[in-house]
Amino acid sequence: MVAMGNFDGVHLGHRAVIEAALQMGRAHGKPALALTFEPHPRSFFSPNTPQFRLTDETNKLRLLAGTGLDGAVVMTFDKNRAGTSAQDFIHHDLIERLGVSGIAVGYDFHFGKGRVGSPSLLVAEAPRLGIEVDVQAHVDIEERPVSSSAIRMALAEGEVADATAMLGGPWFVTGEVIHGEKRGRDLGYPTANIRLDKNCGLKHGIYAVRVGRGKGKDQARIDGVASFGRRPTFDNGAPLLEVFLFDFKGDLYGNLLDVAFIGFIRDELKFDNIEGLIRQMDDDSARARAQLAAAPEAFPKLGAID
């Protein structure tokens, strides 16, 4: 059984497709897998157009692993894949190569050369091929359809709560802690600095965050406050994520951190003096602590991947 899709973000709509595959698997005593594509087809067809991805391949697989699926198949999306007809994809890749007996897809998923493949084509082919097809309708929140593009728009506007609602958990990024200018030490707020993907469309501003350090069940969770932006008070440089961890002391350079965005606090501002900046950082920290205290369990559900 396969849940098929691009699954960028693994949001509530994607999870409905995944649950349908899991139910088919349980009903027939068979494993349920995710079938997804890398790079994202949009990146293949428009390589020069910036693409704000909600999850890179690794984090997508970690989220999929946390849904209860038995595994995932990642197909390379290249020239050959783009040129494969929908019929060939169904017969060669799905039936002959993977041996699927059940497929779950979303209502708007298309595949094959020219995007000719559709849920209706799968449904039409199902009786002849002897497979089961489940097509999931869109998922709505307050009469608004959940989609990856809607989540990107919410994050671009700093609407973290809306993004969280559509994702079914906080949006997060993963990155390596790098050396910065070390200004935070002098301000009393030493930060762990992470360079995000250049196409990250998150609104510049200050956020309440929860940070995961380590892997699997041994991952430690640390609350904090983060700034994402260009630091207009100092250098107005390239966008950087700067995370101040509450009640933490230690060297994090070279560590990989998961940073989950729990709440938006304010826009990025330019201050006339350091004293004003520090007062604002004190206030930001207090507001972040309050937001995090109100969401004690908020963190993405991640599974381990090989």
DRENDO-1510 file (C-alpha; in Angstrom, 1 decimal, always signed):
<recs>
REC; n; res; u; v; w
REC; 1; MET; +0.0; +0.0; +0.0 .
REC; 2; VAL; +1.4; +3.4; -0.8 .
REC; 3; ALA; +0.5; +7.0; +0.0 .
REC; 4; MET; +1.6; +8.9; -3.0 .
REC; 5; GLY; +2.5; +12.6; -3.1 .
REC; 6; ASN; +5.2; +15.3; -2.9 .
REC; 7; PHE; +4.4; +15.8; +0.8 .
REC; 8; ASP; +6.1; +19.1; +1.3 .
REC; 9; GLY; +5.5; +19.9; +5.0 .
REC; 10; VAL; +3.6; +16.7; +5.7 .
REC; 11; HIS; +0.5; +18.8; +6.6 .
REC; 12; LEU; -3.0; +17.7; +7.6 .
REC; 13; GLY; -4.0; +17.1; +4.0 .
REC; 14; HIS; -1.0; +14.9; +3.5 .
REC; 15; ARG; -1.8; +13.1; +6.8 .
REC; 16; ALA; -5.3; +12.2; +5.6 .
REC; 17; VAL; -3.7; +10.5; +2.6 .
REC; 18; ILE; -1.2; +8.7; +4.8 .
REC; 19; GLU; -4.0; +7.6; +7.2 .
REC; 20; ALA; -5.9; +6.2; +4.2 .
REC; 21; ALA; -2.9; +4.1; +3.2 .
REC; 22; LEU; -2.4; +2.9; +6.8 .
REC; 23; GLN; -6.0; +1.8; +7.0 .
REC; 24; MET; -5.7; -0.1; +3.7 .
REC; 25; GLY; -2.5; -1.7; +5.0 .
REC; 26; ARG; -4.2; -2.8; +8.3 .
REC; 27; ALA; -7.3; -4.1; +6.5 .
REC; 28; HIS; -5.2; -6.3; +4.2 .
REC; 29; GLY; -2.3; -7.1; +6.6 .
REC; 30; LYS; +0.3; -5.4; +4.3 .
REC; 31; PRO; +2.9; -2.7; +4.9 .
REC; 32; ALA; +2.1; +0.9; +4.1 .
REC; 33; LEU; +4.7; +3.1; +2.5 .
REC; 34; ALA; +5.0; +6.7; +1.3 .
REC; 35; LEU; +6.0; +7.3; -2.3 .
REC; 36; THR; +7.5; +10.7; -2.9 .
REC; 37; PHE; +9.7; +12.5; -5.3 .
REC; 38; GLU; +13.0; +14.4; -5.0 .
REC; 39; PRO; +13.9; +17.0; -6.0 .
REC; 40; HIS; +10.4; +18.6; -5.9 .
REC; 41; PRO; +9.0; +18.6; -9.4 .
REC; 42; ARG; +8.5; +22.3; -9.2 .
REC; 43; SER; +12.3; +22.7; -8.7 .
REC; 44; PHE; +13.0; +20.5; -11.8 .
REC; 45; PHE; +10.6; +22.4; -14.1 .
REC; 46; SER; +11.5; +25.9; -12.8 .
REC; 47; PRO; +15.2; +25.6; -11.6 .
REC; 48; ASN; +15.7; +29.4; -11.7 .
REC; 49; THR; +12.6; +30.2; -9.7 .
REC; 50; PRO; +13.1; +30.5; -6.0 .
REC; 51; GLN; +11.3; +27.7; -4.2 .
REC; 52; PHE; +10.5; +28.0; -0.5 .
REC; 53; ARG; +10.3; +24.4; +0.7 .
REC; 54; LEU; +8.6; +23.7; +4.0 .
REC; 55; THR; +10.8; +20.6; +4.5 .
REC; 56; ASP; +14.0; +19.4; +2.8 .
REC; 57; GLU; +14.2; +15.7; +1.9 .
REC; 58; THR; +15.6; +14.6; +5.2 .
REC; 59; ASN; +13.0; +16.4; +7.4 .
REC; 60; LYS; +10.2; +15.3; +5.1 .
REC; 61; LEU; +11.3; +11.7; +5.7 .
REC; 62; ARG; +11.6; +12.3; +9.4 .
REC; 63; LEU; +8.1; +13.6; +9.5 .
REC; 64; LEU; +6.8; +10.7; +7.4 .
REC; 65; ALA; +8.6; +8.3; +9.7 .
REC; 66; GLY; +6.6; +9.8; +12.6 .
REC; 67; THR; +3.2; +9.0; +11.1 .
REC; 68; GLY; +3.4; +5.2; +11.6 .
REC; 69; LEU; +4.2; +4.3; +8.0 .
REC; 70; ASP; +6.4; +1.3; +7.5 .
REC; 71; GLY; +8.8; +3.1; +5.2 .
REC; 72; ALA; +9.2; +5.4; +2.2 .
REC; 73; VAL; +10.2; +5.2; -1.4 .
REC; 74; VAL; +11.9; +8.3; -2.8 .
REC; 75; MET; +11.9; +8.4; -6.6 .
REC; 76; THR; +14.4; +10.7; -8.4 .
REC; 77; PHE; +12.5; +13.3; -10.4 .
REC; 78; ASP; +14.6; +13.9; -13.5 .
REC; 79; LYS; +14.2; +14.2; -17.2 .
REC; 80; ASN; +13.3; +10.5; -17.5 .
REC; 81; ARG; +10.7; +10.7; -14.8 .
REC; 82; ALA; +9.2; +13.9; -16.3 .
REC; 83; GLY; +9.0; +12.2; -19.6 .
REC; 84; THR; +7.3; +9.0; -18.4 .
REC; 85; SER; +3.6; +8.8; -19.4 .
REC; 86; ALA; +1.0; +8.4; -16.7 .
REC; 87; GLN; +0.1; +4.9; -18.0 .
REC; 88; ASP; +3.7; +3.7; -18.0 .
REC; 89; PHE; +4.2; +5.1; -14.5 .
REC; 90; ILE; +1.1; +3.2; -13.2 .
REC; 91; HIS; +2.0; -0.1; -15.0 .
REC; 92; HIS; +5.8; -0.1; -14.7 .
REC; 93; ASP; +6.6; +1.8; -11.6 .
REC; 94; LEU; +3.6; +1.2; -9.4 .
REC; 95; ILE; +2.5; -2.3; -10.4 .
REC; 96; GLU; +5.5; -4.1; -11.8 .
REC; 97; ARG; +8.3; -2.4; -9.9 .
REC; 98; LEU; +6.7; -1.8; -6.5 .
REC; 99; GLY; +3.9; -4.4; -6.7 .
REC; 100; VAL; +1.4; -2.1; -5.1 .
REC; 101; SER; -2.1; -3.3; -4.4 .
REC; 102; GLY; -3.5; -0.1; -2.9 .
REC; 103; ILE; -2.9; +3.6; -3.6 .
REC; 104; ALA; -4.0; +6.6; -1.6 .
REC; 105; VAL; -3.7; +10.1; -3.1 .
REC; 106; GLY; -5.0; +13.6; -2.6 .
REC; 107; TYR; -7.7; +15.0; -4.8 .
REC; 108; ASP; -5.3; +17.3; -6.6 .
REC; 109; PHE; -2.3; +15.0; -7.1 .
REC; 110; HIS; -1.1; +14.7; -10.7 .
REC; 111; PHE; +1.7; +12.7; -12.2 .
REC; 112; GLY; +3.1; +11.5; -15.5 .
REC; 113; LYS; +4.2; +13.5; -18.6 .
REC; 114; GLY; +2.2; +16.7; -19.0 .
REC; 115; ARG; +0.5; +16.0; -15.6 .
REC; 116; VAL; -2.0; +13.8; -17.4 .
REC; 117; GLY; -2.1; +11.3; -14.5 .
REC; 118; SER; -4.8; +12.1; -12.0 .
REC; 119; PRO; -6.9; +10.5; -9.2 .
REC; 120; SER; -9.7; +9.9; -11.7 .
REC; 121; LEU; -7.3; +8.0; -14.0 .
REC; 122; LEU; -6.2; +5.8; -11.0 .
REC; 123; VAL; -9.8; +5.1; -10.1 .
REC; 124; ALA; -10.7; +4.3; -13.7 .
REC; 125; GLU; -7.7; +1.9; -14.0 .
REC; 126; ALA; -8.2; +0.2; -10.6 .
REC; 127; PRO; -10.8; -2.5; -11.5 .
REC; 128; ARG; -8.8; -3.7; -14.4 .
REC; 129; LEU; -5.5; -3.7; -12.5 .
REC; 130; GLY; -7.0; -5.3; -9.4 .
REC; 131; ILE; -5.9; -2.5; -7.1 .
REC; 132; GLU; -7.6; -0.4; -4.5 .
REC; 133; VAL; -7.6; +3.4; -4.9 .
REC; 134; ASP; -8.5; +5.9; -2.1 .
REC; 135; VAL; -8.8; +9.6; -3.1 .
REC; 136; GLN; -8.8; +12.0; -0.2 .
REC; 137; ALA; -10.8; +15.3; -0.4 .
REC; 138; HIS; -9.2; +18.5; +0.7 .
REC; 139; VAL; -8.9; +19.2; +4.4 .
REC; 140; ASP; -10.3; +22.5; +5.6 .
REC; 141; ILE; -9.6; +24.6; +8.7 .
REC; 142; GLU; -12.3; +27.3; +9.3 .
REC; 143; GLU; -13.5; +26.8; +5.7 .
REC; 144; ARG; -10.0; +27.3; +4.3 .
REC; 145; PRO; -8.3; +24.5; +2.4 .
REC; 146; VAL; -5.1; +23.3; +3.9 .
REC; 147; SER; -2.2; +23.3; +1.4 .
REC; 148; SER; +1.6; +23.7; +1.3 .
REC; 149; SER; +1.2; +27.1; -0.5 .
REC; 150; ALA; -1.2; +28.3; +2.2 .
REC; 151; ILE; +1.3; +27.4; +4.9 .
REC; 152; ARG; +4.1; +29.2; +3.0 .
REC; 153; MET; +2.0; +32.3; +2.9 .
REC; 154; ALA; +1.2; +32.1; +6.6 .
REC; 155; LEU; +4.9; +31.8; +7.4 .
REC; 156; ALA; +5.7; +34.7; +5.1 .
REC; 157; GLU; +3.3; +36.8; +7.1 .
REC; 158; GLY; +4.5; +35.6; +10.5 .
REC; 159; GLU; +1.2; +33.8; +11.1 .
REC; 160; VAL; +2.9; +30.9; +13.0 .
REC; 161; ALA; -0.3; +29.8; +14.7 .
REC; 162; ASP; -2.1; +29.4; +11.3 .
REC; 163; ALA; +0.9; +27.4; +9.9 .
REC; 164; THR; +0.9; +25.2; +13.0 .
REC; 165; ALA; -2.8; +24.5; +12.7 .
REC; 166; MET; -2.4; +23.5; +9.0 .
REC; 167; LEU; +0.7; +21.4; +9.6 .
REC; 168; GLY; -0.7; +19.6; +12.7 .
REC; 169; GLY; +2.4; +20.7; +14.6 .
REC; 170; PRO; +5.0; +23.5; +14.6 .
REC; 171; TRP; +6.9; +24.2; +11.5 .
REC; 172; PHE; +10.6; +23.6; +12.1 .
REC; 173; VAL; +14.0; +23.9; +10.4 .
REC; 174; THR; +17.3; +22.0; +11.0 .
REC; 175; GLY; +20.7; +23.5; +10.7 .
REC; 176; GLU; +24.3; +23.4; +11.9 .
REC; 177; VAL; +25.4; +26.0; +14.5 .
REC; 178; ILE; +28.0; +28.2; +12.9 .
REC; 179; HIS; +30.3; +31.0; +14.2 .
REC; 180; GLY; +28.9; +34.5; +14.1 .
REC; 181; GLU; +30.0; +37.9; +15.1 .
REC; 182; LYS; +29.5; +37.0; +18.8 .
REC; 183; ARG; +27.7; +40.3; +19.5 .
REC; 184; GLY; +25.1; +38.4; +21.6 .
REC; 185; ARG; +27.7; +37.6; +24.2 .
REC; 186; ASP; +28.4; +41.3; +24.8 .
REC; 187; LEU; +24.7; +41.9; +25.1 .
REC; 188; GLY; +24.1; +39.1; +27.6 .
REC; 189; TYR; +22.3; +37.0; +24.9 .
REC; 190; PRO; +24.7; +34.5; +23.4 .
REC; 191; THR; +23.1; +32.9; +20.4 .
REC; 192; ALA; +23.4; +29.8; +18.3 .
REC; 193; ASN; +23.5; +30.9; +14.7 .
REC; 194; ILE; +22.1; +28.9; +11.9 .
REC; 195; ARG; +22.1; +29.8; +8.2 .
REC; 196; LEU; +18.8; +28.8; +6.6 .
REC; 197; ASP; +18.2; +27.9; +3.0 .
REC; 198; LYS; +18.5; +31.1; +0.8 .
REC; 199; ASN; +14.9; +30.6; -0.4 .
REC; 200; CYS; +13.4; +30.4; +3.1 .
REC; 201; GLY; +10.4; +32.7; +3.0 .
REC; 202; LEU; +9.8; +33.0; +6.8 .
REC; 203; LYS; +9.0; +36.6; +7.8 .
REC; 204; HIS; +11.9; +38.4; +9.4 .
REC; 205; GLY; +11.2; +38.9; +13.1 .
REC; 206; ILE; +11.4; +37.6; +16.6 .
REC; 207; TYR; +9.9; +34.2; +17.5 .
REC; 208; ALA; +9.3; +31.9; +20.5 .
REC; 209; VAL; +11.1; +28.7; +19.6 .
REC; 210; ARG; +11.6; +25.2; +21.0 .
REC; 211; VAL; +14.9; +23.6; +20.1 .
REC; 212; GLY; +15.7; +19.9; +19.8 .
REC; 213; ARG; +19.3; +18.8; +20.3 .
REC; 214; GLY; +20.4; +15.2; +19.6 .
REC; 215; LYS; +18.5; +12.4; +17.9 .
REC; 216; GLY; +15.5; +10.1; +18.6 .
REC; 217; LYS; +14.3; +9.5; +22.1 .
REC; 218; ASP; +17.4; +11.0; +23.5 .
REC; 219; GLN; +16.8; +14.4; +22.0 .
REC; 220; ALA; +16.8; +17.2; +24.5 .
REC; 221; ARG; +14.3; +20.0; +24.2 .
REC; 222; ILE; +15.3; +23.5; +25.1 .
REC; 223; ASP; +13.1; +26.6; +25.0 .
REC; 224; GLY; +14.3; +29.9; +23.6 .
REC; 225; VAL; +13.8; +33.0; +21.6 .
REC; 226; ALA; +15.0; +33.6; +18.1 .
REC; 227; SER; +15.6; +36.3; +15.6 .
REC; 228; PHE; +15.4; +35.7; +11.9 .
REC; 229; GLY; +16.5; +38.5; +9.7 .
REC; 230; ARG; +19.3; +40.9; +8.6 .
REC; 231; ARG; +20.2; +42.6; +12.0 .
REC; 232; PRO; +19.4; +46.2; +10.9 .
REC; 233; THR; +20.8; +47.6; +14.1 .
REC; 234; PHE; +24.3; +46.3; +13.2 .
REC; 235; ASP; +25.0; +45.2; +9.6 .
REC; 236; ASN; +21.8; +44.6; +7.6 .
REC; 237; GLY; +23.6; +41.5; +6.3 .
REC; 238; ALA; +22.4; +38.2; +4.9 .
REC; 239; PRO; +19.5; +36.6; +6.7 .
REC; 240; LEU; +20.5; +34.6; +9.7 .
REC; 241; LEU; +18.6; +32.6; +12.4 .
REC; 242; GLU; +20.0; +33.5; +15.8 .
REC; 243; VAL; +18.7; +31.5; +18.7 .
REC; 244; PHE; +19.1; +32.3; +22.4 .
REC; 245; LEU; +18.5; +29.2; +24.5 .
REC; 246; PHE; +17.0; +29.8; +28.0 .
REC; 247; ASP; +18.9; +28.5; +31.0 .
REC; 248; PHE; +21.5; +26.8; +28.8 .
REC; 249; LYS; +25.3; +26.9; +29.0 .
REC; 250; GLY; +27.5; +25.0; +26.6 .
REC; 251; ASP; +29.3; +24.9; +23.3 .
REC; 252; LEU; +27.0; +24.2; +20.4 .
REC; 253; TYR; +29.3; +24.9; +17.4 .
REC; 254; GLY; +28.9; +22.2; +14.8 .
REC; 255; ASN; +25.8; +20.7; +16.4 .
REC; 256; LEU; +22.7; +20.1; +14.3 .
REC; 257; LEU; +19.6; +21.7; +15.9 .
REC; 258; ASP; +15.9; +21.3; +15.2 .
REC; 259; VAL; +14.3; +24.7; +15.7 .
REC; 260; ALA; +10.5; +24.7; +16.0 .
REC; 261; PHE; +8.6; +28.0; +15.7 .
REC; 262; ILE; +6.0; +28.2; +18.4 .
REC; 263; GLY; +4.9; +31.8; +18.2 .
REC; 264; PHE; +5.6; +35.2; +16.5 .
REC; 265; ILE; +6.5; +38.0; +18.9 .
REC; 266; ARG; +7.3; +41.1; +16.7 .
REC; 267; ASP; +8.8; +42.4; +13.5 .
REC; 268; GLU; +12.5; +43.0; +13.1 .
REC; 269; LEU; +13.4; +46.5; +14.2 .
REC; 270; LYS; +16.3; +48.9; +14.1 .
REC; 271; PHE; +17.4; +50.4; +17.4 .
REC; 272; ASP; +19.1; +53.7; +17.9 .
REC; 273; ASN; +21.2; +52.5; +20.8 .
REC; 274; ILE; +22.3; +49.2; +22.5 .
REC; 275; GLU; +20.4; +50.0; +25.7 .
REC; 276; GLY; +17.1; +50.1; +23.8 .
REC; 277; LEU; +17.9; +46.9; +22.1 .
REC; 278; ILE; +18.7; +45.1; +25.3 .
REC; 279; ARG; +15.5; +46.3; +26.9 .
REC; 280; GLN; +13.6; +45.0; +24.0 .
REC; 281; MET; +15.4; +41.7; +24.1 .
REC; 282; ASP; +14.4; +41.3; +27.8 .
REC; 283; ASP; +10.8; +41.9; +26.8 .
REC; 284; ASP; +11.1; +39.5; +23.9 .
REC; 285; SER; +12.4; +36.8; +26.2 .
REC; 286; ALA; +9.6; +37.3; +28.7 .
REC; 287; ARG; +7.0; +37.1; +26.0 .
REC; 288; ALA; +8.6; +34.0; +24.5 .
REC; 289; ARG; +8.7; +32.2; +27.9 .
REC; 290; ALA; +5.0; +33.0; +28.3 .
REC; 291; GLN; +4.1; +31.6; +24.8 .
REC; 292; LEU; +6.2; +28.5; +25.4 .
REC; 293; ALA; +4.7; +27.9; +28.8 .
REC; 294; ALA; +1.3; +27.9; +27.1 .
REC; 295; ALA; +2.4; +25.2; +24.7 .
REC; 296; PRO; +4.4; +22.8; +26.8 .
REC; 297; GLU; +4.2; +19.8; +24.4 .
REC; 298; ALA; +4.5; +21.6; +21.1 .
REC; 299; PHE; +7.1; +20.0; +18.9 .
REC; 300; PRO; +7.1; +18.1; +15.6 .
REC; 301; LYS; +6.5; +14.4; +15.8 .
REC; 302; LEU; +9.6; +13.0; +14.2 .
REC; 303; GLY; +10.6; +9.5; +13.5 .
REC; 304; ALA; +14.1; +8.0; +13.0 .
REC; 305; ILE; +15.3; +7.3; +9.4 .
REC; 306; ASP; +18.1; +5.1; +8.3 .
</recs>
